Amino acid sequence: MLNWLDELKVVIFDLDGTLYQDDAFLGRYLAYMLEGTLDETEAAEVVMEAYDILDGSHSVPFGCFFDRQQHVVYEHENFEPTASFTWEGLKQEEKEIDPASLLFIGDVWCVAHVYAEKYKVPAEKRASAFEKVRYEMIRQPHGIRLHSPLFESIRAMNVERKIFMTNTPGETGPAFVHYLNIGTLFDDFVFDARKPVGMETMVKKLIEEGYAPHEILSVGDNPFNDLAPVKRLGGRTCLISPYSHFGGHAWDGVVQTVEELAAFLRQPSAVKL
């Protein structure tokens, strides 16, 4: 039976949590956003709670929806909200749902965004904290680790197009590309991609150009942003995440680390021999 990797012609890669993995920034990001809103002790408690969500020990499951307006959490089935719970895990009666108010807790950055909503952090302060922590991540002593074997695996992939897509806005996206030294690794670079809508738009565009859905693979750490739009259109998906996500989703590939992703991409059917 033909391995589906043999059929690939286009691969779309996310940036954060995919081409590198790091969650050490989360504590600093939260501290910068909450400075002046909470005292140091309260902020430290928020940071501890945020990491509890990541490791699955909090009542709020990683991989659920957070309602920005009502501050309740929704479980879901195939990303359609179902039962709702309070932050403490108490089941709520059915409420009217405004889809525009829902934030999917799908990656480390999203966990921080939930607390920005909970504590009503102004947009300007969020943007300032984001830019500060982003630049810290490409400078010492907080510089993220480059994983050359992963980049070598991507370079060796025998496909027609390799696309880089990140929701990162502004100048920090290109700065990360420069820091990671991946400017020649991809054929197309899309910054401020506005996924998940942007991902759906990209895949539809590729299909219009003549690519079959099963010839397209999306690799990312946020199931809602990076994978679900592709799967709905018939494309291939690979989740990379060290965390347990709510719900049972059948992705074509699942890996936990960049090392595992490098090995996955280097399967004989995916690389130039």
Helices and strands as residue ranges (DSSP letters): G 4-7, E 10-13, H 25-34, H 40-55, E 65-67, E 73-77, E 80-85, G 99-101, E 102-104, H 108-118, H 123-136, H 148-156, E 161-165, H 172-180, E 188-190, H 197-208, G 213-215, E 216-220, I 223-227, H 228-232, E 236-240, E 253-255, H 258-265, G 268-270
